[in-house]
Every structure is written in structure tokens, then in C-alpha cells.
Amino acid sequence: MKKGEKRKQELLKIAYKMFLSQGYENTSVDSIIEEAGIAKGTYYYYFESKEQMLEAVIDMMIESEVETAAQIIESDIPVPQKIVAVISSVKPAEAEQPIQDALMQPENVLMHVKVRKKLIEVVVPLLSEVVKEGVSKGIFACDNIPERVRILLIISNDTFNDRTFTENDIAVFIDMTEKLLGADKGTMSFIYDLIDKSEMEV
């Protein structure tokens, strides 16, 4: 890694930690510069604004999530469980919620759309490989796999990310996933036990 790229990655790691501990809105560019021990000009050499840095931090998070997803794909866990594990691995961790919250602010709506699109683009090929493995083993029976995977990711994200789902939503999601992938009924029923229902709507 070149020196300049190394310095940029160091700045991103500092910003990542500060966004988590203080929140994005409460972290100023000056505080990042002070923590990094650099000149203001050095910061603006790498980033035009705090918003651009937030996007770069999210890119860094996505790269880490994709690495985890790739490891899951290479593991020996059953294919249906692998599908769910890959989808779960590309969602922000609980500790990363302050960064996710920043994305949800009205002023960052365009960035949120851009990041979501980017995440789907990098995850679809990975998840498609898992579905293809399931097809080859007779667990799934479907064509147009990338398109089906894209739809599955979008519905999963919209259904569970804001914790406003119900028991019926879970049941429909499981049924839809089985039909979308051409799986026997009950193949994906284990999903019910994996979902945190503590904040679920009654």
C-alpha cells in the first residue's frame, strides 16, 4: 500500500471510531484533524467534505462485510443457512448504528440511495454463487438467479432493517423466499428462530 493510501486509510479508521463513539453529527472535521495530528490541508487533500468522508467510511464497512460474506460462502454450513448468513453479514453491526443513522438523515438521502445500490451490486454476485450451489444440489430450482437474489436482498432490507415487522411479515418473507428460490416448503423455516423479535410490532 502506497504511503498516501495508507494515510487515507488511517484517517478513515479514526473517523469510523469517532462516528461510532460520538455520532456523525457530533464529530467535526476539526476534531478528526486534531485526533489524527495532521494539518487541515492534509485532510482536504484526501476528502472534500465530511460527507465524502462518511461515504468512504461506509465503503470501508462494505469491504469488510464482503470479506466476511466471502468466508461464509467458503464454509461448510448448509446452503439455506448460508443464504441467510451472507445476507446478515452485509448488514451494519449494532455498534455501527450511529453511522447508519447518519445515512437516514434527510440531507444524506442521495448518499443513502447510492450506498444501498453499491451494496446490492457487490453482494448479488456473491449470493448468486450460493444459490447456484443450492441449485446444483437440488435444494433450489430457479433460473434468472442474479435477478432473484437482487429482489431477495431488497425485500429483506426493507422488511427487517427498521424493526417494524410483524409475525405475519416473517411468515410471508419465509414463504416468499422459498418460492423465489424454488425450495420445498419448510426449507427456510429456520429463519423464524434467527430473527430478533424483541422490538417487533405486536
N, CA, C and O of each residue as an XYZ file, in Angstrom:
808
protein
N       0.844     -1.197      0.000
C       0.000      0.000      0.000
C       0.879      1.246      0.000
O       1.805      1.367      0.802
N       0.572      2.182     -0.921
C       1.347      3.405     -1.020
C       1.131      4.270      0.223
O       0.120      4.157      0.917
N       2.124      5.147      0.484
C       2.089      5.967      1.688
C       0.813      6.807      1.771
O       0.176      6.883      2.821
N       0.444      7.449      0.629
C      -0.748      8.283      0.623
C      -2.007      7.493      0.915
O      -2.877      7.960      1.650
N      -2.112      6.291      0.343
C      -3.278      5.450      0.573
C      -3.316      4.982      2.021
O      -4.387      4.878      2.620
N      -2.143      4.701      2.579
C      -2.068      4.281      3.980
C      -2.559      5.393      4.894
O      -3.304      5.134      5.839
N      -2.150      6.629      4.623
C      -2.583      7.765      5.431
C      -4.100      7.949      5.318
O      -4.768      8.243      6.310
N      -4.634      7.777      4.124
C      -6.082      7.904      3.918
C      -6.840      6.857      4.732
O      -7.856      7.162      5.356
N      -6.337      5.616      4.720
C      -6.981      4.543      5.482
C      -6.913      4.810      6.982
O      -7.851      4.495      7.714
N      -5.797      5.396      7.443
C      -5.661      5.744      8.860
C      -6.705      6.797      9.252
O      -7.303      6.715     10.325
N      -6.918      7.785      8.376
C      -7.917      8.817      8.630
C      -9.326      8.218      8.686
O     -10.146      8.601      9.521
N      -9.586      7.276      7.785
C     -10.903      6.638      7.756
C     -11.157      5.852      9.040
O     -12.268      5.869      9.568
N     -10.136      5.167      9.540
C     -10.292      4.398     10.775
C     -10.539      5.314     11.975
O     -11.331      4.989     12.860
N      -9.861      6.452     11.996
C     -10.084      7.432     13.069
C     -11.516      7.966     12.993
O     -12.214      8.039     14.005
N     -11.941      8.333     11.796
C     -13.299      8.850     11.613
C     -14.337      7.800     11.991
O     -15.333      8.112     12.644
N     -14.102      6.560     11.582
C     -15.019      5.457     11.892
C     -15.217      5.342     13.401
O     -16.350      5.257     13.874
N     -14.125      5.340     14.154
C     -14.201      5.217     15.613
C     -14.908      6.421     16.243
O     -15.675      6.275     17.195
N     -14.640      7.606     15.702
C     -15.251      8.814     16.260
C     -16.741      8.890     15.919
O     -17.546      9.330     16.741
N     -17.105      8.463     14.715
C     -18.520      8.441     14.341
C     -19.293      7.494     15.255
O     -20.437      7.764     15.619
N     -18.654      6.384     15.622
C     -19.315      5.410     16.496
C     -19.427      5.922     17.924
O     -20.468      5.768     18.562
N     -18.361      6.529     18.426
C     -18.338      6.936     19.836
C     -19.074      8.247     20.081
O     -19.667      8.430     21.144
N     -19.046      9.166     19.110
C     -19.629     10.495     19.321
C     -20.867     10.750     18.449
O     -21.632     11.684     18.692
N     -21.045      9.906     17.436
C     -22.105     10.166     16.466
C     -21.577     11.010     15.327
O     -20.681     11.831     15.521
N     -22.120     10.815     14.153
C     -21.644     11.549     12.968
C     -21.840     13.052     13.122
O     -20.925     13.831     12.855
N     -23.024     13.458     13.549
C     -23.335     14.890     13.645
C     -22.456     15.590     14.668
O     -22.141     16.770     14.507
N     -22.054     14.878     15.723
C     -21.251     15.480     16.792
C     -19.754     15.420     16.532
O     -18.963     15.894     17.347
N     -19.363     14.847     15.413
C     -17.941     14.753     15.065
C     -17.625     15.795     13.998
O     -18.141     15.733     12.882
N     -16.778     16.746     14.352
C     -16.421     17.800     13.391
C     -15.160     17.414     12.629
O     -14.383     16.566     13.067
N     -14.978     18.049     11.491
C     -13.749     17.840     10.721
C     -12.546     18.233     11.571
O     -11.517     17.558     11.544
N     -12.673     19.325     12.329
C     -11.555     19.790     13.170
C     -11.180     18.743     14.219
O      -9.999     18.551     14.511
N     -12.180     18.068     14.785
C     -11.876     17.057     15.806
C     -11.178     15.840     15.182
O     -10.320     15.223     15.813
N     -11.544     15.507     13.967
C     -10.862     14.408     13.265
C      -9.420     14.793     12.984
O      -8.502     13.995     13.172
N      -9.231     16.035     12.529
C      -7.880     16.537     12.235
C      -7.020     16.533     13.497
O      -5.857     16.133     13.471
N      -7.615     16.987     14.601
C      -6.878     17.016     15.882
C      -6.505     15.611     16.331
O      -5.377     15.375     16.764
N      -7.444     14.678     16.230
C      -7.178     13.296     16.639
C      -6.099     12.666     15.774
O      -5.270     11.898     16.262
N      -6.115     12.999     14.477
C      -5.136     12.421     13.552
C      -3.775     13.107     13.646
O      -2.768     12.542     13.219
N      -3.736     14.316     14.199
C      -2.478     15.046     14.315
C      -1.940     15.489     12.969
O      -0.743     15.380     12.703
N      -2.828     15.990     12.119
C      -2.425     16.414     10.777
C      -2.850     17.856     10.539
O      -3.617     18.422     11.318
N      -2.350     18.443      9.466
C      -2.751     19.793      9.084
C      -4.097     19.731      8.361
O      -4.452     18.714      7.765
N      -4.839     20.844      8.428
C      -6.153     20.882      7.782
C      -6.026     20.638      6.285
O      -6.881     19.990      5.680
N      -4.950     21.161      5.687
C      -4.732     20.970      4.256
C      -4.572     19.504      3.886
O      -4.981     19.077      2.806
N      -3.967     18.730      4.799
C      -3.786     17.297      4.549
C      -5.135     16.591      4.494
O      -5.365     15.726      3.649
N      -6.024     16.974      5.409
C      -7.360     16.371      5.414
C      -8.058     16.636      4.085
O      -8.585     15.719      3.456
N      -8.057     17.902      3.666
C      -8.783     18.270      2.457
C      -8.094     17.794      1.177
O      -8.672     17.855      0.092
N      -6.869     17.327      1.315
C      -6.204     16.680      0.176
C      -6.888     15.348     -0.131
O      -7.000     14.944     -1.289
N      -7.343     14.673      0.931
C      -7.968     13.351      0.769
C      -9.499     13.417      0.675
O     -10.123     12.603     -0.004
N     -10.089     14.394      1.365
C     -11.554     14.453      1.412
C     -12.034     15.889      1.223
O     -11.534     16.810      1.868
N     -13.011     16.069      0.331
C     -13.538     17.401      0.063
C     -14.443     17.881      1.196
O     -14.587     19.083      1.416
N     -15.051     16.934      1.913
C     -16.007     17.301      2.961
C     -16.175     16.140      3.934
O     -15.684     15.035      3.699
N     -16.877     16.412      5.027
C     -17.187     15.349      5.983
C     -18.131     14.334      5.356
O     -18.048     13.141      5.649
N     -19.029     14.803      4.493
C     -19.970     13.905      3.824
C     -19.224     12.905      2.934
O     -19.567     11.724      2.886
N     -18.201     13.397      2.234
C     -17.412     12.497      1.388
C     -16.659     11.483      2.244
O     -16.494     10.328      1.850
N     -16.209     11.920      3.409
C     -15.534     11.002      4.317
C     -16.503      9.949      4.831
O     -16.133      8.782      4.957
N     -17.750     10.345      5.132
C     -18.755      9.386      5.578
C     -18.962      8.310      4.513
O     -19.045      7.124      4.832
N     -19.044      8.721      3.263
C     -19.224      7.762      2.181
C     -18.039      6.805      2.102
O     -18.216      5.608      1.876
N     -16.829      7.335      2.289
C     -15.635      6.499      2.258
C     -15.604      5.528      3.439
O     -15.172      4.385      3.296
N     -16.065      5.989      4.606
C     -16.149      5.110      5.781
C     -17.123      3.965      5.503
O     -16.858      2.815      5.851
N     -18.246      4.293      4.875
C     -19.233      3.257      4.558
C     -18.671      2.272      3.536
O     -18.920      1.070      3.626
N     -17.912      2.783      2.562
C     -17.247      1.889      1.603
C     -16.323      0.918      2.323
O     -16.255     -0.263      1.983
N     -15.613      1.435      3.324
C     -14.708      0.602      4.125
C     -15.494     -0.472      4.866
O     -15.058     -1.620      4.952
N     -16.663     -0.093      5.404
C     -17.522     -1.054      6.094
C     -18.017     -2.128      5.126
O     -18.044     -3.312      5.461
N     -18.409     -1.705      3.925
C     -18.894     -2.657      2.926
C     -17.803     -3.648      2.548
O     -18.070     -4.843      2.419
N     -16.583     -3.167      2.371
C     -15.467     -4.051      2.030
C     -15.269     -5.117      3.104
O     -15.031     -6.285      2.796
N     -15.371     -4.703      4.367
C     -15.214     -5.647      5.474
C     -16.356     -6.660      5.476
O     -16.140     -7.851      5.702
N     -17.577     -6.178      5.221
C     -18.740     -7.071      5.196
C     -18.635     -8.083      4.059
O     -18.996     -9.249      4.220
N     -18.138     -7.631      2.911
C     -17.991     -8.522      1.750
C     -16.939     -9.599      2.039
O     -17.095    -10.749      1.628
N     -15.880     -9.226      2.737
C     -14.863    -10.216      3.117
C     -15.471    -11.288      4.011
O     -15.190    -12.475      3.847
N     -16.307    -10.865      4.959
C     -16.987    -11.822      5.835
C     -17.912    -12.719      5.033
O     -17.958    -13.928      5.258
N     -18.656    -12.127      4.087
C     -19.572    -12.894      3.245
C     -18.815    -13.936      2.432
O     -19.277    -15.068      2.283
N     -17.650    -13.555      1.907
C     -16.843    -14.478      1.113
C     -16.385    -15.669      1.959
O     -16.341    -16.799      1.472
N     -16.048    -15.418      3.213
C     -15.638    -16.501      4.116
C     -16.806    -17.445      4.390
O     -16.624    -18.660      4.466
N     -17.998    -16.885      4.536
C     -19.193    -17.706      4.772
C     -19.449    -18.612      3.570
O     -19.778    -19.788      3.727
N     -19.296    -18.058      2.375
C     -19.535    -18.824      1.153
C     -18.603    -20.029      1.067
O     -18.985    -21.088      0.569
N     -17.385    -19.855      1.555
C     -16.398    -20.942      1.503
C     -16.568    -21.946      2.639
O     -15.892    -22.974      2.663
N     -17.458    -21.658      3.573
C     -17.631    -22.539      4.735
C     -18.464    -23.765      4.372
O     -18.978    -23.874      3.258
N     -18.589    -24.676      5.321
C     -19.293    -25.941      5.089
C     -20.721    -25.942      5.639
O     -21.345    -27.001      5.705
N     -21.248    -24.794      6.030
C     -22.609    -24.772      6.571
C     -23.615    -25.066      5.448
O     -23.322    -24.800      4.283
N     -24.790    -25.607      5.780
C     -25.782    -25.940      4.756
C     -26.159    -24.716      3.910
O     -26.146    -23.586      4.396
N     -26.487    -24.957      2.659
C     -26.772    -23.866      1.719
C     -27.887    -22.931      2.200
O     -27.695    -21.716      2.145
N     -29.044    -23.426      2.670
C     -30.088    -22.492      3.124
C     -29.603    -21.560      4.234
O     -29.895    -20.364      4.219
N     -28.856    -22.116      5.201
C     -28.300    -21.293      6.290
C     -27.245    -20.318      5.747
O     -27.083    -19.208      6.254
N     -26.542    -20.760      4.715
C     -25.513    -19.904      4.113
C     -26.142    -18.670      3.472
O     -25.579    -17.577      3.538
N     -27.313    -18.846      2.848
C     -28.039    -17.723      2.244
C     -28.310    -16.647      3.295
O     -28.030    -15.467      3.084
N     -28.860    -17.079      4.427
C     -29.222    -16.143      5.493
C     -27.976    -15.519      6.109
O     -27.967    -14.328      6.419
N     -26.927    -16.313      6.288
C     -25.690    -15.811      6.896
C     -25.043    -14.733      6.024
O     -24.524    -13.744      6.540
N     -25.075    -14.922      4.727
C     -24.497    -13.928      3.819
C     -25.297    -12.630      3.887
O     -24.716    -11.548      3.971
N     -26.624    -12.730      3.850
C     -27.463    -11.525      3.934
C     -27.229    -10.797      5.256
O     -27.142     -9.570      5.287
N     -27.128    -11.556      6.343
C     -26.901    -10.956      7.669
C     -25.530    -10.290      7.761
O     -25.369     -9.278      8.443
N     -24.542    -10.866      7.068
C     -23.173    -10.358      7.168
C     -22.995     -9.001      6.507
O     -22.033     -8.291      6.800
N     -23.913     -8.634      5.616
C     -23.767     -7.353      4.921
C     -24.717     -6.291      5.488
O     -25.002     -5.289      4.832
N     -25.192     -6.517      6.687
C     -25.959     -5.502      7.401
C     -25.061     -4.877      8.474
O     -24.227     -5.579      9.048
N     -25.206     -3.591      8.759
C     -24.374     -2.951      9.775
C     -24.529     -3.631     11.135
O     -25.627     -4.038     11.513
N     -23.426     -3.748     11.859
C     -23.475     -4.296     13.209
C     -24.199     -3.312     14.130
O     -24.333     -2.131     13.810
N     -24.659     -3.811     15.269
C     -25.391     -2.958     16.218
C     -24.566     -1.737     16.604
O     -25.102     -0.636     16.738
N     -23.253     -1.934     16.785
C     -22.381     -0.834     17.196
C     -22.236      0.226     16.104
O     -21.854      1.363     16.385
N     -22.542     -0.148     14.853
C     -22.397      0.779     13.735
C     -23.676      1.579     13.461
O     -23.768      2.287     12.458
N     -24.652      1.462     14.351
C     -25.932      2.146     14.164
C     -25.793      3.660     14.016
O     -26.532      4.250     13.228
N     -24.866      4.328     14.750
C     -24.731      5.781     14.569
C     -24.405      6.169     13.124
O     -24.849      7.210     12.642
N     -23.634      5.334     12.443
C     -23.298      5.623     11.042
C     -24.513      5.382     10.162
O     -24.785      6.148      9.238
N     -25.247      4.302     10.459
C     -26.482      4.013      9.723
C     -27.490      5.143      9.931
O     -28.182      5.540      8.993
N     -27.574      5.658     11.154
C     -28.491      6.756     11.457
C     -28.145      8.006     10.647
O     -29.030      8.720     10.176
N     -26.846      8.257     10.493
C     -26.411      9.428      9.714
C     -26.887      9.321      8.271
O     -27.274     10.318      7.661
N     -26.857      8.121      7.738
C     -27.316      7.905      6.365
C     -28.804      8.187      6.202
O     -29.258      8.571      5.124
N     -29.559      7.996      7.277
C     -31.009      8.144      7.213
C     -31.461      9.599      7.342
O     -32.649      9.894      7.207
N     -30.515     10.513      7.604
C     -30.875     11.925      7.721
C     -31.283     12.493      6.362
O     -30.714     12.105      5.341
N     -32.249     13.397      6.331
C     -32.747     13.938      5.053
C     -31.653     14.485      4.144
O     -31.717     14.331      2.924
N     -30.641     15.129      4.746
C     -29.589     15.725      3.920
C     -28.688     14.677      3.268
O     -27.931     14.989      2.349
N     -28.774     13.428      3.748
C     -27.929     12.355      3.198
C     -28.721     11.345      2.378
O     -28.235     10.247      2.107
N     -29.937     11.711      1.982
C     -30.801     10.747      1.309
C     -30.197     10.252     -0.014
O     -30.314      9.070     -0.338
N     -29.559     11.136     -0.771
C     -28.960     10.720     -2.037
C     -27.796      9.764     -1.801
O     -27.608      8.803     -2.546
N     -27.010     10.042     -0.749
C     -25.917      9.149     -0.411
C     -26.442      7.791      0.028
O     -25.863      6.756     -0.304
N     -27.551      7.797      0.782
C     -28.153      6.545      1.243
C     -28.551      5.680      0.049
O     -28.295      4.476      0.039
N     -29.168      6.283     -0.939
C     -29.563      5.554     -2.150
C     -28.337      5.011     -2.871
O     -28.330      3.870     -3.334
N     -27.301      5.837     -2.961
C     -26.062      5.451     -3.646
C     -25.388      4.279     -2.934
O     -24.945      3.327     -3.576
N     -25.315      4.354     -1.604
C     -24.678      3.297     -0.816
C     -25.467      2.000     -0.924
O     -24.888      0.926     -1.088
N     -26.780      2.102     -0.833
C     -27.619      0.902     -0.938
C     -27.433      0.227     -2.290
O     -27.319     -0.996     -2.370
N     -27.403      1.023     -3.348
C     -27.204      0.484     -4.694
C     -25.847     -0.208     -4.806
O     -25.729     -1.285     -5.391
N     -24.826      0.433     -4.233
C     -23.480     -0.131     -4.276
C     -23.406     -1.458     -3.526
O     -22.776     -2.408     -3.991
N     -24.056     -1.515     -2.358
C     -24.043     -2.733     -1.558
C     -24.706     -3.880     -2.312
O     -24.192     -4.999     -2.340
N     -25.838     -3.593     -2.915
C     -26.544     -4.633     -3.672
C     -25.684     -5.116     -4.840
O     -25.640     -6.312     -5.127
N     -25.010     -4.197     -5.504
C     -24.171     -4.555     -6.653
C     -23.045     -5.510     -6.271
O     -22.709     -6.411     -7.039
N     -22.459     -5.317     -5.085
C     -21.335     -6.171     -4.694
C     -21.797     -7.488     -4.070
O     -21.070     -8.481     -4.098
N     -23.018     -7.493     -3.501
C     -23.495     -8.695     -2.828
C     -24.184     -9.663     -3.791
O     -24.101    -10.877     -3.602
N     -24.858     -9.151     -4.814
C     -25.595    -10.024     -5.736
C     -24.718    -11.129     -6.321
O     -25.145    -12.284     -6.314
N     -23.516    -10.842     -6.827
C     -22.685    -11.936     -7.367
C     -22.326    -12.979     -6.313
O     -22.291    -14.173     -6.610
N     -22.059    -12.536     -5.079
C     -21.697    -13.466     -4.011
C     -22.867    -14.386     -3.667
O     -22.715    -15.605     -3.581
N     -24.027    -13.781     -3.474
C     -25.205    -14.560     -3.095
C     -25.666    -15.457     -4.243
O     -26.212    -16.537     -4.021
N     -25.442    -15.000     -5.457
C     -25.804    -15.813     -6.626
C     -25.029    -17.118     -6.639
O     -25.559    -18.158     -7.029
N     -23.761    -17.062     -6.208
C     -22.944    -18.281     -6.159
C     -23.542    -19.295     -5.180
O     -23.525    -20.499     -5.436
N     -24.068    -18.801     -4.064
C     -24.673    -19.696     -3.071
C     -25.935    -20.339     -3.642
O     -26.157    -21.538     -3.478
N     -26.750    -19.541     -4.307
C     -27.984    -20.074     -4.897
C     -27.646    -21.104     -5.975
O     -28.310    -22.135     -6.080
N     -26.620    -20.827     -6.770
C     -26.192    -21.790     -7.798
C     -25.756    -23.105     -7.157
O     -26.030    -24.186     -7.678
N     -25.072    -22.994     -6.017
C     -24.677    -24.204     -5.279
C     -25.921    -24.971     -4.845
O     -25.975    -26.197     -4.941
N     -26.931    -24.222     -4.361
C     -28.190    -24.856     -3.947
C     -28.902    -25.523     -5.110
O     -29.482    -26.597     -4.947
N     -28.865    -24.905     -6.274
C     -29.488    -25.489     -7.465
C     -28.769    -26.783     -7.858
O     -29.402    -27.785     -8.191
N     -27.438    -26.738     -7.813
C     -26.661    -27.923     -8.201
C     -26.893    -29.095     -7.250
O     -26.740    -30.254     -7.634
N     -27.264    -28.782     -6.001
C     -27.515    -29.827     -5.002
C     -28.993    -30.211     -4.923
O     -29.376    -31.052     -4.110
N     -29.814    -29.596     -5.764
C     -31.233    -29.930     -5.788
C     -32.041    -29.309     -4.663
O     -33.190    -29.693     -4.442
N     -31.453    -28.347     -3.941
C     -32.156    -27.675     -2.845
C     -33.058    -26.580     -3.395
O     -34.173    -26.379     -2.913
N     -32.566    -25.875     -4.409
C     -33.327    -24.835     -5.080
C     -33.573    -25.234     -6.533
O     -32.843    -26.050     -7.096
N     -34.608    -24.649     -7.130
C     -34.896    -24.872     -8.545
C     -35.357    -23.550     -9.134
O     -36.541    -23.220     -9.069
N     -34.431    -22.789     -9.709
C     -34.788    -21.476    -10.247
C     -33.806    -21.047    -11.333
O     -32.684    -21.547    -11.417
N     -34.257    -20.109    -12.160
C     -33.402    -19.505    -13.171
C     -33.281    -18.012    -12.855
O     -33.734    -17.562    -11.802
N     -32.680    -17.253    -13.753
C     -32.533    -15.799    -13.532
C     -32.065    -15.508    -12.104
O     -32.640    -14.671    -11.409
N     -31.027    -16.205    -11.686
C     -30.584    -16.153    -10.286
C     -30.176    -14.753     -9.812
O     -30.613    -14.348     -8.735
N     -29.366    -13.996    -10.552
C     -28.999    -12.654    -10.056
C     -30.212    -11.760     -9.799
O     -30.246    -11.010     -8.823
N     -31.212    -11.846    -10.689
C     -32.409    -11.024    -10.525
C     -33.196    -11.449     -9.286
O     -33.712    -10.601     -8.556
N     -33.288    -12.748     -9.048
C     -33.997    -13.247     -7.872
C     -33.273    -12.835     -6.582
O     -33.899    -12.451     -5.595
N     -31.956    -12.927     -6.621
C     -31.149    -12.554     -5.454
C     -31.298    -11.059     -5.150
O     -31.402    -10.667     -3.988
N     -31.309    -10.237     -6.182
C     -31.469     -8.790     -6.001
C     -32.805     -8.485     -5.311
O     -32.868     -7.682     -4.380
N     -33.861     -9.139     -5.783
C     -35.186     -8.931     -5.184
C     -35.192     -9.386     -3.721
O     -35.773     -8.724     -2.861
N     -34.538    -10.521     -3.449
C     -34.473    -11.042     -2.080
C     -33.765    -10.060     -1.152
O     -34.214     -9.838     -0.028
N     -32.668     -9.477     -1.609
C     -31.919     -8.513     -0.802
C     -32.746     -7.266     -0.510
O     -32.761     -6.771      0.617
N     -33.428     -6.766     -1.525
C     -34.231     -5.552     -1.361
C     -35.365     -5.788     -0.368
O     -35.604     -4.968      0.518
N     -36.059     -6.914     -0.523
C     -37.189     -7.200      0.372
C     -36.705     -7.448      1.795
O     -37.338     -6.996      2.749
N     -35.599     -8.155      1.948
C     -35.042     -8.415      3.278
C     -34.685     -7.097      3.967
O     -35.005     -6.893      5.139
N     -34.027     -6.215      3.237
C     -33.618     -4.924      3.785
C     -34.830     -4.094      4.199
O     -34.868     -3.546      5.300
N     -35.814     -4.005      3.317
C     -36.984     -3.170      3.589
C     -37.867     -3.749      4.702
O     -38.540     -3.004      5.415
N     -37.862     -5.071      4.845
C     -38.733     -5.707      5.838
C     -38.164     -5.641      7.247
O     -38.899     -5.386      8.201
N     -36.849     -5.869      7.389
C     -36.293     -6.081      8.725
C     -35.385     -4.971      9.259
O     -35.120     -4.936     10.460
N     -34.907     -4.073      8.413
C     -33.917     -3.115      8.889
C     -34.456     -2.083      9.871
O     -33.719     -1.630     10.747
N     -35.742     -1.696      9.742
C     -36.242     -0.670     10.656
C     -37.047     -1.247     11.819
O     -37.655     -0.506     12.591
N     -37.045     -2.595     11.939
C     -37.663     -3.290     13.075
C     -39.159     -2.976     13.228
O     -39.663     -2.924     14.350
N     -39.853     -2.771     12.141
C     -41.291     -2.513     12.222
C     -42.086     -3.687     11.654
O     -43.238     -3.526     11.251
N     -41.470     -4.864     11.626
C     -42.131     -6.040     11.053
C     -43.002     -6.744     12.097
O     -42.881     -6.506     13.299
N     -43.889     -7.621     11.597
C     -44.795     -8.376     12.455
C     -44.579     -9.879     12.240
O     -43.795    -10.286     11.383
N     -45.273    -10.681     13.016
C     -45.228    -12.139     12.852
C     -45.622    -12.520     11.422
O     -45.000    -13.384     10.804
N     -46.658    -11.865     10.912
C     -47.115    -12.153      9.558
C     -46.063    -11.802      8.513
O     -45.918    -12.500      7.510
N     -45.326    -10.709      8.756
C     -44.258    -10.329      7.832
C     -43.197    -11.422      7.754
O     -42.707    -11.750      6.674
N     -42.848    -11.986      8.920
C     -41.849    -13.058      8.952
C     -42.339    -14.263      8.163
O     -41.607    -14.831      7.353
N     -43.587    -14.644      8.410
C     -44.163    -15.803      7.727
C     -44.184    -15.601      6.215
O     -43.836    -16.504      5.454
N     -44.595    -14.412      5.792
C     -44.660    -14.118      4.356
C     -43.256    -14.078      3.752
O     -43.049    -14.553      2.636
N     -42.290    -13.512      4.484
C     -40.916    -13.446      3.978
C     -40.356    -14.855      3.767
O     -39.724    -15.128      2.746
N     -40.587    -15.743      4.729
C     -40.111    -17.129      4.602
C     -40.772    -17.811      3.404
O     -40.101    -18.460      2.602
N     -42.082    -17.659      3.293
C     -42.820    -18.265      2.175
C     -42.335    -17.708      0.839
O     -42.137    -18.454     -0.120
N     -42.147    -16.387      0.786
C     -41.697    -15.742     -0.441
C     -40.292    -16.195     -0.841
O     -40.015    -16.419     -2.019
N     -39.403    -16.328      0.159
C     -38.033    -16.764     -0.118
C     -38.013    -18.175     -0.696
O     -37.290    -18.451     -1.653
N     -38.801    -19.052     -0.118
C     -38.877    -20.432     -0.625
C     -39.400    -20.461     -2.059
O     -38.862    -21.182     -2.899
N     -40.428    -19.694     -2.342
C     -40.999    -19.663     -3.689
C     -40.056    -18.981     -4.673
O     -39.937    -19.408     -5.821
N     -39.388    -17.925     -4.226
C     -38.466    -17.187     -5.085
C     -37.298    -18.069     -5.537
O     -36.824    -17.965     -6.668
N     -36.843    -18.948     -4.619
C     -35.692    -19.799     -4.919
C     -36.096    -21.199     -5.391
O     -35.240    -22.011     -5.742
N     -37.402    -21.476     -5.397
C     -37.861    -22.794     -5.825
C     -37.502    -23.874     -4.823
O     -37.113    -24.976     -5.210
N     -37.626    -23.571     -3.545
C     -37.289    -24.524     -2.479
C     -38.555    -25.192     -1.953
O     -39.643    -24.623     -2.040
N     -38.414    -26.394     -1.411
C     -39.552    -27.080     -0.790
C     -40.028    -26.280      0.416
O     -39.244    -25.607      1.085
N     -41.329    -26.368      0.679
C     -41.902    -25.671      1.833
C     -41.240    -26.171      3.115
O     -41.097    -27.377      3.320
N     -40.847    -25.257      3.956
C     -40.174    -25.606      5.207
C     -38.665    -25.487      5.137
O     -37.993    -25.497      6.168
N     -38.115    -25.372      3.913
C     -36.655    -25.290      3.747
C     -36.059    -24.097      4.483
O     -34.977    -24.195      5.063
N     -36.768    -22.971      4.459
C     -36.246    -21.742      5.060
C     -36.942    -21.390      6.376
O     -36.796    -20.273      6.873
N     -37.691    -22.329      6.940
C     -38.459    -22.034      8.163
C     -37.567    -21.714      9.359
O     -38.023    -21.090     10.317
N     -36.309    -22.131      9.318
C     -35.373    -21.853     10.419
C     -35.149    -20.354     10.597
O     -34.688    -19.912     11.649
N     -35.476    -19.573      9.566
C     -35.284    -18.119      9.636
C     -36.040    -17.532     10.832
O     -35.566    -16.597     11.477
N     -37.206    -18.083     11.116
C     -38.051    -17.550     12.200
C     -37.285    -17.484     13.520
O     -37.384    -16.500     14.252
N     -36.528    -18.526     13.819
C     -35.816    -18.593     15.101
C     -34.587    -17.684     15.131
O     -34.050    -17.412     16.205
N     -34.137    -17.215     13.976
C     -32.939    -16.382     13.914
C     -33.243    -14.894     14.083
O     -32.354    -14.101     14.394
N     -34.506    -14.524     13.874
C     -34.867    -13.104     13.886
C     -35.086    -12.597     15.305
O     -35.801    -13.212     16.097
N     -34.461    -11.469     15.609
C     -34.651    -10.823     16.912
C     -36.039    -10.185     16.932
O     -36.315     -9.240     16.193
N     -36.896    -10.716     17.783
C     -38.283    -10.238     17.812
C     -38.546     -9.312     19.001
O     -39.698     -8.979     19.280
N     -37.491     -8.895     19.700
C     -37.672     -8.100     20.921
C     -38.336     -6.752     20.640
O     -39.044     -6.226     21.499
N     -38.121     -6.189     19.456
C     -38.702     -4.891     19.147
C     -39.762     -5.010     18.048
O     -40.133     -4.020     17.417
N     -40.234     -6.220     17.835
C     -41.199     -6.460     16.772
C     -42.550     -5.856     17.116
O     -42.952     -5.836     18.280
N     -43.252     -5.361     16.095
C     -44.587     -4.835     16.323
C     -45.540     -5.952     16.681
O     -45.450     -7.048     16.127
N     -46.446     -5.691     17.593
C     -47.437     -6.686     18.001
C     -48.607     -6.661     17.025
O     -49.559     -7.424     17.183
